Amino acid sequence: MAAQVYDSIGLGYRRYRSPDPNIAARIVRALGEAKSVLNVGAGAGSYEPSDRTVLAVEPSEIMIHQRAKESAACVQASAEALPFPAGSFDGAMAVLTVHHWARLAEGLREVRRVVSGKVVIVTWDPECRENFWLTRDYLPEILEQDRARFPKLATLAEHLGPVEVEPLPIPHDCTDGFRGAYWRRPQAYLDAEVRQSISSFAQLDDAVVTRAIARLAADLESGVWVRRNREILTWDSADLGYRIVTATCPGLSQTPQDTGCSEFVPSSRRT
C-alpha cells in the first residue's frame, strides 16, 4: 500500500473526506451479518460501522493521527502483511483504497486469509464508459492515470472468487470529497485544499492541474460550463463508474507464516 501518497496528501484529509450517509448505508448493507470487521486501508476512519466490532489497518501515520478518538482501534500495517491469524474476522471492508496497494494480489490473499465471510470493496471501474465533464473537458490525464492504477473488476474476482458488483451512484451533495464527489458543484474543484484531498489530483504534475483549473474557472465565469452541462444540474445522483464489489470468502487454512501474529485487537484499544 502506498503510504507515502497519504503521508503527502493526508494533512487536512478529514476535513474534506467526511463519510457520505448514502454510501455508508450501502456498505453496511453489503457487510451483512458480519460482527467483526477489518477495515483495510482505513485512512481517517470513514465508513466504519458503529454497530459492530471494527479494527482498522492503515499504513500512513499521518492518516492514523487524524482518526477521531471514538474511532475503532487502528494498527499501522499494510494490506500485504496483515498481522492477524487466519479467520480472525467475519467481514472486511476496503473503501477507495485497493488502487493504492503496492501488491494487489498479495493484499487480497491476505484479506481472504484473515476473513471468513463478506469482503466489501468500494472502487472505481477502469473499464466504465465515463463521461464525467471533469475528465472529458479539462483533465483527461486523470482518466488515463486512474485507468492504469485502478484494478479491473475481473482482477478482483480472480483473487477473491465470485463477486457481486453493484453500481454506486454518487449523490449530488456527496460529503465525501473523492474525485467524483463534486460532479454537480464544479466550483469546489477550484479550491486547492479540496484538490489536495483527492489523490487523482495530487499525483498529477502541478502545471497540468494549474492549466486545467484555469480553464475551468474561465468557463464557470463565462457561463460555458453551465451551457455545456445544463442537463446534469437536474440530476439527484450520477453513475460515474464507482462500484461496490462483494465477495464471500470461506477463509484460508492457517499457514506457518501465521504463527506469532497478534490476536484480534478489541475496538476499545488504540495504537
C-alpha positions as CSV (number, residue, x, y, z in Angstrom):
1,M,0.0,0.0,0.0
2,A,1.5,3.4,-1.0
3,A,1.6,5.0,2.5
4,Q,3.8,7.8,1.0
5,V,0.8,9.0,-1.0
6,Y,-1.2,9.8,2.0
7,D,1.8,11.0,4.0
8,S,1.9,13.8,1.5
9,I,-1.8,14.5,0.9
10,G,-3.2,13.4,4.2
11,L,-3.0,16.7,6.0
12,G,-6.5,18.1,6.3
13,Y,-7.9,15.0,4.8
14,R,-10.5,14.5,7.5
15,R,-12.0,18.0,6.8
16,Y,-12.9,17.2,3.2
17,R,-13.5,13.4,3.4
18,S,-16.5,13.0,5.7
19,P,-18.4,9.8,5.2
20,D,-21.5,10.2,3.0
21,P,-24.6,8.7,4.7
22,N,-25.9,7.2,1.4
23,I,-22.6,5.4,0.7
24,A,-22.3,4.4,4.4
25,A,-25.7,2.7,4.3
26,R,-24.7,0.7,1.2
27,I,-21.5,-0.5,2.8
28,V,-23.3,-1.6,6.0
29,R,-25.9,-3.5,3.9
30,A,-23.2,-5.2,1.9
31,L,-21.4,-6.3,5.1
32,G,-24.5,-8.3,6.0
33,E,-24.3,-10.1,9.4
34,A,-20.6,-9.7,9.9
35,K,-20.0,-8.8,13.5
36,S,-16.2,-8.3,13.5
37,V,-15.0,-6.2,10.6
38,L,-11.4,-5.4,9.4
39,N,-11.2,-2.0,7.7
40,V,-8.2,-2.3,5.3
41,G,-6.6,0.9,4.2
42,A,-8.8,2.7,6.7
43,G,-7.5,6.2,6.4
44,A,-9.1,8.6,8.9
45,G,-11.9,6.1,9.7
46,S,-14.7,6.9,7.2
47,Y,-17.5,4.4,6.9
48,E,-16.5,2.2,9.9
49,P,-19.9,0.9,11.1
50,S,-20.7,1.7,14.8
51,D,-23.0,-1.3,15.3
52,R,-20.2,-4.0,15.2
53,T,-16.6,-4.6,16.3
54,V,-14.2,-2.9,13.9
55,L,-10.4,-3.0,13.7
56,A,-8.6,-0.7,11.3
57,V,-5.4,-1.2,9.4
58,E,-3.6,1.8,7.9
59,P,0.0,2.3,6.8
60,S,0.2,6.1,6.9
61,E,1.0,7.6,10.3
62,I,-0.4,10.9,9.2
63,M,-3.8,9.3,8.4
64,I,-3.8,7.4,11.7
65,H,-3.3,10.6,13.6
66,Q,-6.4,12.1,12.0
67,R,-8.7,9.4,13.3
68,A,-11.2,10.6,15.8
69,K,-10.8,9.5,19.4
70,E,-14.0,7.5,19.2
71,S,-12.9,5.6,16.1
72,A,-12.0,1.9,16.1
73,A,-8.6,0.8,17.2
74,C,-6.0,1.1,14.4
75,V,-2.9,-1.0,13.6
76,Q,-0.2,0.5,11.4
77,A,0.3,-2.1,8.8
78,S,-0.1,-2.8,5.1
79,A,-2.7,-4.9,3.3
80,E,0.0,-7.1,2.0
81,A,1.1,-8.2,5.5
82,L,-1.9,-8.2,7.9
83,P,-0.7,-9.1,11.4
84,F,-3.6,-11.4,12.3
85,P,-4.2,-15.1,12.5
86,A,-6.3,-16.8,9.8
87,G,-10.0,-16.4,10.2
88,S,-9.8,-13.5,12.7
89,F,-12.7,-11.6,11.3
90,D,-16.1,-12.4,9.7
91,G,-16.0,-9.4,7.5
92,A,-13.7,-6.9,5.8
93,M,-14.1,-3.6,4.1
94,A,-11.8,-1.6,1.8
95,V,-13.1,1.8,0.7
96,L,-11.3,3.5,-2.3
97,T,-8.0,2.0,-1.3
98,V,-7.1,-1.0,-3.5
99,H,-5.7,1.1,-6.2
100,H,-3.0,2.2,-3.8
101,W,-1.9,-1.3,-2.7
102,A,1.6,-2.0,-3.9
103,R,0.9,-5.7,-4.5
104,L,-2.7,-6.2,-5.1
105,A,-2.7,-10.0,-5.3
106,E,-0.8,-10.3,-2.0
107,G,-3.2,-7.9,-0.3
108,L,-6.3,-9.7,-1.5
109,R,-4.9,-13.0,-0.5
110,E,-4.1,-11.6,3.0
111,V,-7.7,-10.4,3.3
112,R,-9.0,-13.8,2.3
113,R,-6.7,-15.4,4.8
114,V,-7.9,-13.4,7.8
115,V,-11.6,-13.2,6.8
116,S,-14.3,-15.9,6.9
117,G,-17.3,-14.1,5.4
118,K,-18.1,-10.9,3.5
119,V,-15.4,-8.8,1.8
120,V,-16.7,-5.4,0.6
121,I,-14.6,-3.3,-1.7
122,V,-15.6,0.2,-2.9
123,T,-13.7,1.0,-6.0
124,W,-13.9,2.6,-9.4
125,D,-14.3,0.5,-12.6
126,P,-11.5,1.4,-15.0
127,E,-13.5,-0.1,-17.9
128,C,-16.5,2.1,-17.4
129,R,-17.5,4.4,-20.2
130,E,-17.1,7.5,-18.1
131,N,-18.4,10.8,-19.5
132,F,-17.6,12.9,-16.4
133,W,-17.1,16.6,-17.5
134,L,-14.0,17.0,-15.3
135,T,-12.0,14.3,-17.2
136,R,-13.8,14.8,-20.5
137,D,-13.2,18.5,-20.9
138,Y,-10.4,19.5,-18.5
139,L,-8.3,16.7,-17.2
140,P,-8.2,13.6,-19.5
141,E,-4.9,12.9,-17.8
142,I,-6.8,11.9,-14.6
143,L,-8.8,9.4,-16.6
144,E,-5.7,7.9,-18.2
145,Q,-3.9,7.8,-14.8
146,D,-6.8,6.2,-13.0
147,R,-7.5,3.6,-15.7
148,A,-3.9,2.5,-15.2
149,R,-3.9,2.3,-11.4
150,F,-7.4,1.0,-10.5
151,P,-7.7,-2.8,-10.8
152,K,-10.2,-4.2,-13.2
153,L,-13.3,-5.9,-11.6
154,A,-12.3,-9.1,-13.3
155,T,-8.9,-8.9,-11.5
156,L,-10.6,-8.6,-8.1
157,A,-12.8,-11.7,-8.9
158,E,-9.7,-13.6,-10.0
159,H,-8.3,-13.2,-6.5
160,L,-11.5,-13.2,-4.4
161,G,-13.6,-15.7,-6.2
162,P,-17.1,-15.0,-7.4
163,V,-18.1,-11.4,-6.8
164,E,-21.3,-9.3,-6.8
165,V,-20.9,-5.9,-8.4
166,E,-23.4,-3.1,-7.8
167,P,-23.3,0.4,-9.2
168,L,-22.7,3.1,-6.6
169,P,-24.4,6.3,-7.9
170,I,-22.9,9.5,-6.3
171,P,-25.4,11.9,-4.7
172,H,-25.2,15.5,-5.8
173,D,-24.4,16.6,-2.3
174,C,-21.9,13.9,-1.5
175,T,-20.0,14.8,1.7
176,D,-17.0,12.5,0.9
177,G,-14.7,14.6,-1.3
178,F,-13.2,12.0,-3.6
179,R,-12.7,12.7,-7.3
180,G,-16.3,12.4,-8.5
181,A,-18.0,13.9,-5.4
182,Y,-18.4,17.4,-6.7
183,W,-19.8,16.5,-10.1
184,R,-22.7,19.0,-9.7
185,R,-20.6,21.5,-7.7
186,P,-17.8,22.4,-10.1
187,Q,-16.6,25.5,-8.1
188,A,-15.3,23.1,-5.5
189,Y,-12.5,21.9,-7.8
190,L,-11.2,25.5,-7.9
191,D,-10.2,25.1,-4.2
192,A,-6.6,23.9,-3.8
193,E,-7.4,22.3,-0.4
194,V,-10.2,20.3,-1.9
195,R,-7.9,19.0,-4.7
196,Q,-5.2,18.2,-2.2
197,S,-7.5,15.6,-0.5
198,I,-8.1,13.8,-3.9
199,S,-5.2,11.5,-4.8
200,S,-6.0,11.8,-8.5
201,F,-5.0,15.5,-8.4
202,A,-2.2,15.0,-6.0
203,Q,-0.4,12.6,-8.3
204,L,-0.5,14.8,-11.4
205,D,2.0,17.3,-12.5
206,D,1.2,20.7,-10.9
207,A,1.5,22.5,-14.2
208,V,-1.1,20.2,-15.8
209,V,-3.6,20.8,-13.0
210,T,-3.0,24.6,-12.9
211,R,-3.8,24.9,-16.6
212,A,-6.9,22.8,-16.4
213,I,-8.2,24.6,-13.3
214,A,-7.7,27.9,-15.0
215,R,-9.8,26.8,-18.0
216,L,-12.5,25.6,-15.6
217,A,-12.5,28.9,-13.8
218,A,-12.8,30.8,-17.0
219,D,-15.7,28.5,-18.3
220,L,-17.6,29.0,-15.0
221,E,-17.2,32.7,-15.1
222,S,-18.3,32.9,-18.8
223,G,-21.2,30.5,-18.4
224,V,-19.7,28.0,-20.9
225,W,-19.6,25.3,-18.2
226,V,-23.4,25.7,-17.5
227,R,-24.3,25.7,-21.2
228,R,-22.3,22.5,-21.7
229,N,-23.6,20.7,-18.6
230,R,-27.0,22.1,-18.1
231,E,-28.7,18.7,-18.0
232,I,-26.8,17.3,-15.0
233,L,-27.9,20.2,-12.8
234,T,-31.3,18.5,-12.6
235,W,-29.9,15.1,-11.5
236,D,-30.0,13.9,-7.9
237,S,-27.2,11.4,-8.5
238,A,-24.8,10.3,-11.2
239,D,-23.2,7.0,-12.1
240,L,-19.5,7.9,-12.5
241,G,-18.2,4.3,-12.5
242,Y,-17.9,3.7,-8.8
243,R,-18.8,0.2,-7.7
244,I,-19.4,-1.9,-4.6
245,V,-17.8,-5.3,-5.1
246,T,-18.8,-8.0,-2.6
247,A,-17.3,-11.5,-2.2
248,T,-17.9,-14.2,0.3
249,C,-14.6,-15.8,1.4
250,P,-14.5,-19.2,3.1
251,G,-11.2,-18.3,4.7
252,L,-7.9,-20.0,4.1
253,S,-6.2,-22.6,6.2
254,Q,-3.7,-21.2,8.7
255,T,-0.2,-21.4,7.4
256,P,3.2,-21.4,9.2
257,Q,3.5,-17.7,8.4
258,D,0.5,-17.0,10.7
259,T,2.4,-18.3,13.7
260,G,3.2,-15.4,16.1
261,C,0.7,-13.0,14.6
262,S,-1.0,-10.8,17.2
263,E,-4.5,-11.7,18.2
264,F,-7.6,-9.7,17.2
265,V,-7.5,-6.3,19.0
266,P,-10.7,-5.1,20.5
267,S,-12.1,-1.9,19.2
268,S,-11.6,-0.2,22.6
269,R,-7.8,-0.2,22.1
270,R,-5.9,2.3,20.0
271,T,-2.4,2.4,18.7
